[in-house]
């Protein structure tokens, strides 16, 4: 199954996340299919950038967003 989830980037104590499309069996920071956005929780207010066209495309193809990503997509207005 394909999932839309977060992968952690950034330095120690300075997290930065990419919103990716990946196989559900792949590890968190492992191989992915496509990057569709970013999430920076350290900025005030937190910064969410998502390519809504690609997100809709992958959800239409059966990709399941995780609970966290689903909330971020709703916040971003997708």
Secondary structure as the mmCIF struct_conf table of DSSP 4:
data_model
#
loop_
_struct_conf.conf_type_id
_struct_conf.id
_struct_conf.beg_label_comp_id
_struct_conf.beg_label_asym_id
_struct_conf.beg_label_seq_id
_struct_conf.end_label_comp_id
_struct_conf.end_label_asym_id
_struct_conf.end_label_seq_id
STRN STRN1 UNK A 2 UNK A 11
TURN_TY1_P TURN_TY1_P1 UNK A 12 UNK A 13
STRN STRN2 UNK A 14 UNK A 23
TURN_TY1_P TURN_TY1_P2 UNK A 24 UNK A 25
BEND BEND1 UNK A 26 UNK A 26
TURN_TY1_P TURN_TY1_P3 UNK A 28 UNK A 29
BEND BEND2 UNK A 30 UNK A 30
BEND BEND3 UNK A 33 UNK A 33
STRN STRN3 UNK A 34 UNK A 40
TURN_TY1_P TURN_TY1_P4 UNK A 41 UNK A 42
BEND BEND4 UNK A 43 UNK A 45
HELX_LH_PP_P HELX_LH_PP_P1 UNK A 46 UNK A 46
STRN STRN4 UNK A 47 UNK A 50
HELX_RH_AL_P HELX_RH_AL_P1 UNK A 52 UNK A 60
TURN_TY1_P TURN_TY1_P5 UNK A 61 UNK A 62
HELX_LH_PP_P HELX_LH_PP_P2 UNK A 63 UNK A 63
STRN STRN5 UNK A 64 UNK A 65
HELX_LH_PP_P HELX_LH_PP_P3 UNK A 66 UNK A 66
HELX_RH_AL_P HELX_RH_AL_P2 UNK A 67 UNK A 76
TURN_TY1_P TURN_TY1_P6 UNK A 77 UNK A 77
#
